[in-house]
Amino acid sequence: MRAVSVDIAVLWLMIESFGWALTRDEENNVEVYNITSRAVRIIYSSTPSDRLLRFQHHQRISSSEELLRYIRKRQPGGMMKVEFVRQGKREEVQVKERPRAAMKRAVVLSSGGLDSTVAAAEARAAGYQLFLLSVNYGQRHAVELTRVPAIAKALGAVRTLEITVDLRAIGGSALTDVMVVPKDRTGEEIGAGIPPTYVPARNTLFLALALGWAEVLLADTIYIGANILDYSGYPDCRPEFLTAFEALARVGTKAGIEGRDLRVEAPLLRMTKADIIRRGIALKAPLELTHSCYDPDQQGRACGCCDSCLLRRKGFAEAGVSDSVIYRSAASRC
């Protein structure tokens, strides 16, 4: 049996040109393929020693791009060993994915809020395909998550994913517990100490989920809308935290062990809210679709005086831009 290495496009040309078919090797329990000139039906089974997939899967594939997406999704690392049978002869082919600039991917933590949306726009401007990850953690302002699909569409995201991790079981925050959300605080009060709206280990959990998805997608970057100017009291928005998480990713993942470093990008880290808004407008980010309020009413209207609302209102005022957010009437606002 001769073994060759080919690029994904070459493999597809071989499939289309010759109608190669891969049959099951009962003795070694390797991959099973049935390939025609127009489509590929995959039945995949393998042994752990081959570092291949450990389950059976059926899927019809009709183009080289679809086959590439299948390899990337099902076998991170861009390498797949296949054994073809053509005219009674077996030929082993190692499919190698060739890195392409157009294929670079980023997982973006997307809450439906202002900062994460501008961070996603930054990733798009940097040439990344966007994969938006949202987390329903039992937050009192879960209405923010309803904004993500429209934001994803506006930014041209490839895919969105929402994961549920109910942090109400832990509590300890005004966003997940019975604690009161602070209202009408001054800028000095907002920036002093760790606020009651801090959710214990939230960004650690979010980044861990994003890291896992990034490994599967072969993405090399995670974008997060962390900011230390407006929220200086949040320990998991500091640059040293983000740097430490990158170090964790290098030692705690398959990608890191294999030398594929994953970066955590926080492009808004040292920007004021006004600067973030100006940058969002420059990047054509859909700011009008975002939600910021920590304590909205049942209709989803912003309270206008929680820390997040105050920072948003101040930012738009300083940027000299009108905001489309609907606030409750002055009589019942707070």
Buried (B, 14 or more C-beta within 10 A) or exposed (E): EEEEEBBBEBBBEBBBEEEBBBBBBEEEEBBBBEBEEEBBEBBBBBEEEEEBBEEEEEBEBEEBEBBBBBBBEBBBBBBBBBBBBEEEEEBBBEBBBEEEEEBBBBBBBBBBBBBBBBBBBBBBBEEBBBBBBBBBBBBBBBBBBEBBBBBBEBBEBEBBBEBEBEBBEBBBBBBBBEEEBBBEBEEEEBBEEEBBBBBBBBBBBBBBBBBBBBBBBBBBBBBBBBBBBBBBBBBBBBEEBBEEBBEBBBEEBEBBEEEBEBBBBBBBBEBBBBBBBBBBBEBEBBBEBBBBBBBBEEEBBBBBBBBBBBBBBBBBBBBEBEBEBEBBEEEEBB
